[in-house]
Amino acid sequence: MDDPSGIDAGVALLLYIVIPASFLLLWWLIGRTTERSHLRSLVAREAALRDVLVTSLKGCPGAAAGGPAPELVRGESAIASDGFKTWVFGLRNVFGGESKSFTRLFDRARREAVSRMVESARERGFDAVCNVRFATVDIGGNASGGNRKKSIPMAVCTVSGTAYRRAPSC
């Protein structure tokens, strides 16, 4: 008996299951590869910057007397979600609960911003940053307002602090 819609089962399976599943798999592979590469880069950069003191204290612990005047340094990052995580986040919105993929997205944005701030301090000849402050926002997904379906969630983090030189004994 003929299918009344004019589409046989094989074509329907291809159109409704195989092609969307292939796109989801491709999105997952690309996103995973990109995220892992970024995390490896962050670990290497953080290790290279480990000797720079970073603190949220308002004062400058161990500041060198008579050293260069402290300066404001900042770092910013905007990390976009990949297609697979955005799709999974849509499901999470339906069923509720914590979206761990977006928690990791904001963590990556924060770590990238801190690395950029510390690199900026080091380029200016400083070896410590105090009074570190963070600001984060989602500029894509939930913050986009009326046209939510076409937006890609992005975690944006801005960090600032006061760069200074420590005394040689610190």
Buried (B, 14 or more C-beta within 10 A) or exposed (E): EEEEEEEEEEEEEEEEEEEEEEEBEEBBEEBEEEBEEBBEEBEEBEEEBEEBBBBEEEEBEBBBEEBEEBBEBBBBBBBBBBBBBBBBBEEBEEEEEEBEBBEBBBBBBBBBBBBBBBBBBBEEEBBBBBBBEBEBBBBBBBEBEEEBEEBBBBBBBBBBBBBBBBEEEE
